[in-house]
């Protein structure tokens, strides 16, 4: 998951862009998200997204996390990583239909029917 933001002034963000990695991959944009921060903590409060710092990593510890969980190219001098629980609240309009799959029937280790469409 990547999180990008542009600050306007004080503790308000003009937009916050969240890219969620996954099988299908998705991204969305939120405007006017309240972000409260100081030297040691970041707190994001919005009905759609919330985050609160549980741990702040600096220097080598931050570099290890960046290399392990993010893009290594993001590692530069004076890195800081704010670790915490993020909650996303999403509503989707797309309603996918459950796929119909055939199942193999087995009787005493003898396969009566075989299907190779398990990934369909």
VENDA-V126581 format. One record per residue. RES is the residue in three letters. PHI is phi in degrees with one decimal (none if undefined). PSI is psi in whole degrees, 0 to 359 (999 if undefined). BURIAL is + if it has 9 or more other C-alpha atoms within 8 Angstrom, else -. Layout:
RES&PHI&PSI&BURIAL, RES&PHI&PSI&BURIAL
//
This chain:
UNK&none&133&-, UNK&-114.4&145&-, UNK&-131.6&122&-, UNK&-121.9&150&-, UNK&-151.6&154&+, UNK&-124.9&125&-, UNK&-86.4&138&+, UNK&-94.0&295&-, UNK&-159.5&150&-, UNK&53.5&248&-, UNK&-119.2&20&+, UNK&-113.3&139&+, UNK&-106.5&138&+, UNK&-66.1&311&+, UNK&-148.4&159&+, UNK&-133.3&128&+, UNK&-114.2&125&+, UNK&-119.1&123&+, UNK&-107.2&122&+, UNK&-103.2&117&+, UNK&-79.4&145&-, UNK&179.3&192&-, UNK&-60.6&312&-, UNK&-92.0&331&-, UNK&71.9&138&-, UNK&-154.5&161&-, UNK&-150.4&157&-, UNK&-152.2&167&-, UNK&-130.0&136&-, UNK&-121.1&138&-, UNK&-103.7&148&-, UNK&61.9&42&-, UNK&-81.9&131&+, UNK&-79.8&123&+, UNK&-124.7&124&+, UNK&-109.1&131&+, UNK&-147.9&153&+, UNK&-141.2&198&-, UNK&-66.4&333&-, UNK&-116.4&346&-, UNK&-139.1&152&+, UNK&-131.3&137&+, UNK&-135.3&126&+, UNK&-113.3&127&+, UNK&-127.6&120&+, UNK&-163.8&149&-, UNK&-59.0&334&-, UNK&-91.9&334&-, UNK&-147.8&139&+, UNK&-140.5&146&+, UNK&-152.4&143&+, UNK&-142.6&134&+, UNK&-68.6&129&+, UNK&-107.1&334&-, UNK&-154.1&142&-, UNK&-115.7&124&+, UNK&-109.5&137&+, UNK&-128.3&147&+, UNK&66.9&233&+, UNK&-62.2&321&-, UNK&-64.3&320&-, UNK&-65.3&318&+, UNK&-59.4&319&+, UNK&-61.3&315&-, UNK&-65.6&318&+, UNK&-61.8&315&+, UNK&-67.1&326&+, UNK&-80.7&318&-, UNK&-113.2&346&-, UNK&-126.5&196&-, UNK&-83.0&127&-, UNK&-56.8&333&-, UNK&-67.2&345&-, UNK&-76.7&346&-, UNK&-76.4&115&+, UNK&-134.5&180&-, UNK&-62.9&148&-, UNK&61.3&43&-, UNK&-71.8&146&+, UNK&-135.0&136&+, UNK&-124.3&128&+, UNK&-103.0&115&+, UNK&-99.6&137&+, UNK&-178.4&181&+, UNK&-90.3&128&-, UNK&-112.8&135&-, UNK&-118.7&129&-, UNK&-113.3&135&-, UNK&-116.3&111&-, UNK&-119.2&143&-, UNK&-119.9&130&-, UNK&-114.3&150&-, UNK&-96.6&339&-, UNK&-79.4&131&-, UNK&-122.7&105&-, UNK&-83.0&145&-, UNK&-85.2&138&-, UNK&-66.3&133&-, UNK&-77.9&147&-, UNK&-94.6&127&-, UNK&-125.8&146&-, UNK&-84.9&150&-, UNK&-117.2&147&-, UNK&-78.9&139&+, UNK&-107.5&127&-, UNK&-118.7&141&+, UNK&-135.1&112&-, UNK&51.8&52&-, UNK&64.9&13&-, UNK&-106.4&122&-, UNK&-82.4&122&+, UNK&-88.9&330&-, UNK&-142.8&142&-, UNK&-130.3&139&-, UNK&-134.7&141&-, UNK&-111.2&21&-, UNK&-103.4&33&-, UNK&-69.0&338&-, UNK&-95.8&3&-, UNK&-71.9&999&-
//
